[in-house]
């Protein structure tokens, strides 16, 4: 009995000691994780996980540690464990899980996880972008095959990335250990800190042997991603928070990234100083210069960031000072990681992000910077630049279409590698849209027809007028988009033609035929003679082209200002229209709604269309068959007086333009 008690006591002590040791290891792993020492945290967490220990927080941090080190397939193993334990995770874990699934080629499950993200966080732009573009893989495929890529010839067994061209040299980042100095390891990755290296660009497209950049720039910490002014006198680059032998730390004692500026004096880079918008409390990295060198772009997680890191810009003043950093906004940034910006000679912004629908990890995207500083549509540059892993640090020479990018894709030499490329086909896809206009009945050509091109959001893009031969041309129409052409000509019906442009360069021919407006009061007429108490109008003849509202002396405006719901007080007047429709069972009407010019043209067009449809629906509810009615809004395009945009008019004059017409089209 005493023996059993002793054995039981020993077992309890063993369990207690084992549990105590386990908690101590996990606690130490948590400390390393909080210090961004992910490589050490992974060792400690995995030592316990491999013993069968299961914990939701541990699985989260194990997955994150691999994810932040760009090892998404390894992260997937632990995110799988996390979601098997509890699939009700926060949106950020849903997104990271989907990204890792893509890196493993499982796009079907990744998309299913993104659907859950969209339901759980409806405002998360990453989920919204997916929901609005479920065929993103088709779009990426259509953008693919435009590059010939090859190993740059400078890669080591370590991490090589973040390149720029300086004169006839490639300047890049590397963690290689040349043996010339004692190297320390970066606790984030457990790999050597990075330095800058240069390699000569040969005339045959190859790259010479790498050499270490100047000593005064390289330190015992990380240096990366330089950019040079065109005159070669100034360099901006990324470095850990270290200057003049002093190391800066954030509140959690972590040394973050900052941007530095250096100038060349007598062939050496000197006068190294940090930029004024740096901080010990957040990172600023990966500089890029605008073509006029008056703006510096960079990545940061500074206050005001929308996601994990965003792209910012800051003005470089003539006296060398800097303005206030500006976030590039939601048209570029997401809740994910936007990083590694580059501005091409054609004012294109290339950058990498994991926040948009892509192939997995970081993908390279591009957008055109407009003259007003806003951005055109953001597009994935496609394969083979993008892969299932992280693809980043894309730069291109706009003249010869050659460049470099970095990737940690399978088949590389080190953890990150630099690749060179030649772009064989431009991503910009534009078409010339043209055609001729004719009368639908006589086939006669129609000159002086005004045509307006609208995009899918009803934005006015271009306006042209058909020439004497009835021809029209819209230039530089974007491929793969949906558009609407709206026509206007006296004596002809307004016509709207929706169409889609193919995703290929070339021309689209779109002939258009227009219908003449019906002539008023043709020979075929009838008399309003119903005894109905609802119709108290004078007896008048009606025919094709008659406006029933005028014939019945009905007030022409049935709506409150800015509204599209028929006023209750107007319903008794509209019942007269119903009475006439009942009296003449074959009579058909075209309902036309007009507005004044006090709002924008696009607003008025939308409002009038809503009013026309609202009137049609009201008549249908009162028993009029829908196939006897057509309805269209004309906005402010057919004003009855002088009160156009910019003309000062009285309320009464504006009121004259707010009207609804009921034109007889058959009787």
Protein Blocks (a to p, Z undefined) as FASTA:
>chain_A
ZZmmmmmmmmmmmmmmmmmmmmmmmmmmmmmmmnopamlmmmmmmmmmmnopacfklmmm
mmmmmmmnopaklmmmmmmmmmmmomcbcfklmmmmmmmmmmnopamlmmmmmmmmmmmm
mmlmklmmmmmmmmlmmmmmmmgokaccddehlacfbdcehiadehjaccdddfbdehla
ccdddfklopacdddddddddfkopacddddddfklpccbdcehiaddfkopaccddddd
deehiacddfkopacddddddddeehiaehiacdfkbcfkbccehiaddfkopaccdddf
behiablbdcddddddfkopacddddebjklmccbdcehiaddfkopacdddfkbccfbp
jddddddddfkopacddddebjakbccbdcehiacdfklopacdddfbehiablbdcddd
ddfbdfbdcdddddddddfklopacehiacddddfkopafbdcdddfkopacdehiaehi
acddddddehiacdddddddddbeddddddddddddddehifbdcddfbfbfklccdcdd
ddehiafklmnopafbfbdehiabdcfklmmmmmmmmmmmmmmmmbccdddddddfkbcf
klmmmmmmmmmmmmmmmmmmnopafklpccddekjmlccbfkbghiacdfklmmmmmccd
dddfbZZ
